[in-house]
């Protein structure tokens, strides 16, 4: 077809149409591929900690505090990509890999629904007042993207997909008490 188009002296629409019409009539039309009906949207529901918690969790600055987390994840096909995202008030973000033993498949689905019961570890320096830390579940697809993840140098993380809205936890790191 390209050879015939290159041999044309005039590129007027009528001339091109007369050249292409016999070629296109000889082609067999293929039907479009059938859509995949087994696709499901992956999402999560965080059951604990409660999103409307007004209590301030206090801990010693510089040390680690564990926040128990209970969540249901639906249509999760690759459990190795699941991460807990902790976002601090200074916009620092940490991705925590949950232990595989804390992720249990549920029996009422075809193995794509999981329950995560784990402890998210957070740590911070002394703050002047209590602030919110956001906990959420995300999929980290940067391992699957390969060389693409290294070539993209942007401020956003293109290979991170949110599975749920973040839960805000009110925390206040206390200064270390000196002396006995």
N, C-alpha and C positions, 0 to 999 in steps of 0.2 A: 504494500500500500504506500509506503514512504517513497519507494522508487518511482511509482507513478506520479506522486505529488511533486517530486523533484524534477520530473521531465516536463511539467507544465510550463508554458511560456507566459501565460496570463494567470493571475491569481484572483480573478473575478469570481464571485460566489457561484454563478451559474456554471462556469467551467469546472470549478472544484467539485460541485455537486454532481455533474455529469460523469466525472472521473470516479468519484467515491461510490455512487449509487450501485453499480454492478458488483463492486467489491464487497460492499456491506450486505447485499442481498445473498451472496454466496456463503456468508458466515453463519454458523449454527449458533443460535442463541442458547446460552446456558441459564438455568434458573438460579436465582440468588440462593445462597446457603440458608439453611433453616436456622432460626434463632435458637439459642441455648435456653431452654426453659428451666434448667436446674440452677440458675444463678440466684443467689440470695444475698441481701445486703448484710454485711457484718456490722453488728452494733453491740453495745454493752449497757448494762444497767447496774449502777453502783448502789448496793443495798446499805452498806455501812462503810464509812461513817455517814451519818445523816447530813444532808445538805443544809438544813436549817439549824445547825448546832451553834448556839450563842456562847457556849462555854469556851473559856480561854484555856488552852493546854499550855502549861508552864513546864519548862525543863531547863537544865543547866546549859548555858551557852558553851559551844564547842564540843559538847557530847552528843550522842545519838539518842533520838526518841523514836519509838516505834508506834505507828498508828495502824490499828487493825483494819483490814480492808476485806470486804465481802462483795463480790460482783458476779453477775451472770453475763456470759458472753455468748451471743447467738451467731451462728453461721461462720464460725472461726475454722478456716481450713488449714492454716499453718500456725501452730502454737509457738513456734520458735520466733515469730515476729512480734509477739505480744510484749508490750512494755507498759510500765507504770510511769507516767510523767508527773514530776513534781516541779511546780513553777513557784519560785519565791517572789516576794514583793520587789526585789531589785531586778526582776526579769531574767534571772538565771534559771535555766531549765536543766533538770537532770532526768535521764531515762534509766529506770531500774528494771532489770530483767527478773521477773518472778521465778521462783524455783519451780521446776517441772512437777515436783510432787505436790505443790499447792494448787495445781490446775487439774481438776477432776472432770472427766466427760460425764455428761448426764445421759441417762438411759432412755428418756422419752423422745429423743430425736435420733437422727442417724449418725450420731457421734460428732456433729458439728456444733453442739451446744455444750459449753463448759462452765464450771463454777470455780471461781478463784477465791480462795480464802487464804490470805497472806498478811504480812506486816510490812508496811511501807516505812522505810527508815529515813528520817529527816534530821538535819543538823543545821545550825546557824550560829552566828556570833550574836553578841548582845545588841538588842534593839531598844530604842527609847520607849516604844509603845507596842502593843499587840498588833499584829498584822495578819492578813490572810495568806495562806499557802494553798495553792490549787493542786488537787490530786485528780488525775484522769487516766483512762486507759487509751492507748494508742497502738497502731501497727507501725513498726519500723521496717520499711521496705528498702532501706539503703543497701542491705546486703544483696537483695535480689536485683538491684539496678546495675551493679557492677561498675564499669567505668563511667557511667553517667553520673553517679553520685559524686565522683571526684572532680568532674568537669564543671559542675554547677557550684559556683561560689556566690551564693546570695544570702541575704540576711534571714530569709525564711527557710524552713526545712522542707524541701519539696517531697521528700520520701517518707514523711510522717503523716499518718491518717488518723484523725480523731475518731474514736468509737463512741464517745459519750460526751456530755457536757461536764466540765470540771466541777468538782465538789470543793467548796471553800472551807478550810479549816482555820480557825483563829488560834494562833500560837504566840507565845511570848518567851523568848530565851532570857533566862535570868542570869545576872552576873555570878561568877564563882565566888562563894563566901570564903574569905581568907581568915586563917587563925582558928584556934580552938577555944 
